[in-house]
Amino acid sequence: MKKADRTKAFIIEKVAPIFNKKGVYGTSLSDMTSATGLTKGAIYGNFGSKDALAMACFEFNLRFLQKGLYKSIAINGNAIDKLSALVTFYQHHYRDVAENGGCPLMNSAIETDDAHPLLKEKVQTTFDLWRKEIITIVIDSQRKMEVSPMVDPSSFANTFIALLEGGILVSKTLNAPEYFNEVTNSLQKFIESNLAQNDHA
């Protein structure tokens, strides 16, 4: 890795948690220089602008959650197994997510507006890809007759994401990890009750 690439990686690693906690607006130049020990010129010399750095930090913060998604997709089993594994991943790593400022996807979705069009577009695209991954998981299992054919994959994906993201938001806001456990336990039941085959259908 070249020196310039190492410097960029260092800046992202130090600044990404701050952006996730304070947001693009709330993160000041002094926050960035204090975290990195670098000057304004060194930071912007590597990224050109605050928005460019924010995009890089958003992608960095997402990697951990994407890892959980792709690990869940890769396991053997049907849609119930895969989505239950994803919920379990969040349960096991809730504290890590909370200490890093919460879900970067949700945080950026709340903050982004027309002032940050590129970041807004990135957030929208990421949400859409997440929905499509869940929809594909459900449809694949329906085609194999592993789960109920009665469920609407799109509606299921929307509810799944809303419950998971809402659980993180409320739990972190109230500083109540036990609430997240309650929500995710309910989400596990939602997965099983909606996708399980009905022998009497």
SVG drawing of the C-alpha trace seen along z (x, -y; Angstrom):
<svg xmlns="http://www.w3.org/2000/svg" viewBox="-56 -23 60 53">
<polyline fill="none" stroke="black" stroke-width="0.4" points="0.0,0.0 1.4,-3.4 1.9,-6.1 -0.9,-8.2 -3.3,-5.2 -2.1,-4.5 -2.8,-8.1 -6.3,-8.0 -7.0,-4.7 -5.8,-6.2 -7.9,-9.3 -11.0,-7.2 -10.4,-4.8 -10.1,-7.7 -12.9,-10.0 -15.5,-7.4 -16.8,-6.8 -17.1,-10.6 -19.1,-11.1 -21.4,-8.2 -21.9,-9.7 -22.1,-13.4 -23.2,-13.4 -21.7,-15.3 -23.1,-18.6 -22.1,-18.0 -18.5,-16.9 -16.2,-19.9 -12.8,-20.4 -11.3,-20.4 -12.9,-17.0 -11.1,-15.7 -7.7,-17.2 -7.9,-16.1 -8.7,-12.5 -6.0,-12.2 -3.3,-14.6 -3.2,-16.0 -3.8,-19.5 -6.8,-20.7 -4.5,-20.8 -3.4,-17.2 -7.0,-15.9 -8.5,-17.8 -5.4,-17.3 -6.3,-13.6 -10.0,-13.9 -10.6,-17.3 -13.7,-18.1 -15.7,-17.1 -18.4,-15.5 -15.8,-13.2 -14.5,-12.2 -18.0,-11.6 -18.7,-9.3 -15.6,-7.3 -16.4,-7.1 -20.0,-6.0 -18.7,-3.1 -16.2,-2.2 -18.9,-2.2 -21.1,0.0 -18.5,2.8 -19.1,4.3 -22.9,4.6 -22.5,5.8 -20.2,8.5 -23.0,9.8 -25.5,9.7 -23.2,11.6 -22.2,14.2 -25.9,14.8 -26.7,15.2 -23.8,17.6 -25.0,20.1 -26.7,23.4 -30.4,23.4 -33.6,21.8 -34.8,18.2 -35.8,18.7 -32.3,20.0 -30.5,17.1 -32.6,14.3 -32.5,15.7 -28.8,15.8 -28.7,12.1 -30.8,11.2 -28.6,13.2 -25.6,11.4 -27.1,8.1 -28.0,9.4 -24.4,10.5 -22.9,7.3 -25.5,4.7 -23.0,3.3 -20.4,2.8 -23.0,1.0 -24.2,-1.2 -20.7,-2.2 -19.9,-3.2 -22.9,-5.6 -25.6,-3.3 -26.4,-2.0 -24.6,-4.1 -27.2,-3.5 -30.0,-4.8 -28.0,-7.7 -27.1,-8.9 -30.7,-8.4 -31.9,-10.7 -29.3,-13.4 -29.0,-13.4 -30.9,-16.0 -30.4,-18.0 -27.2,-19.5 -25.5,-16.1 -27.0,-14.7 -24.2,-12.1 -24.4,-10.7 -28.2,-10.7 -28.1,-8.8 -25.6,-6.3 -27.9,-5.8 -30.9,-5.2 -29.0,-2.7 -27.7,-0.8 -31.2,-0.5 -32.5,0.7 -29.8,3.3 -30.5,4.5 -34.2,4.8 -33.4,6.7 -31.1,9.1 -33.9,10.0 -36.5,10.3 -34.2,12.6 -33.6,14.8 -37.4,15.2 -38.2,15.8 -35.4,18.4 -36.8,20.3 -40.4,20.0 -39.2,21.5 -37.7,24.4 -40.9,24.8 -39.0,24.3 -41.1,21.5 -44.7,20.3 -45.6,19.2 -48.3,16.9 -45.9,14.2 -45.2,11.1 -41.4,10.8 -41.4,7.1 -43.7,6.4 -41.8,8.9 -38.5,7.2 -39.9,3.7 -41.2,4.9 -38.0,6.8 -35.8,3.8 -38.2,1.4 -38.2,3.7 -34.4,4.2 -33.5,0.5 -36.3,-0.8 -35.0,1.5 -31.5,0.1 -32.8,-3.5 -35.0,-3.2 -32.6,-1.0 -29.7,-3.4 -31.8,-6.5 -33.0,-5.0 -29.6,-3.4 -31.6,-0.2 -29.9,2.9 -32.6,5.1 -35.2,3.3 -33.2,4.4 -33.3,8.0 -37.1,7.8 -37.4,6.4 -35.1,8.9 -36.8,11.8 -40.1,10.6 -38.4,10.3 -37.3,13.9 -40.9,14.9 -42.0,12.7 -39.7,14.5 -40.8,18.0 -44.5,17.2 -44.6,15.5 -42.3,17.8 -43.0,21.2 -45.0,23.6 -48.6,24.0 -49.5,27.7 -53.2,26.8 -52.9,24.4"/>
</svg>
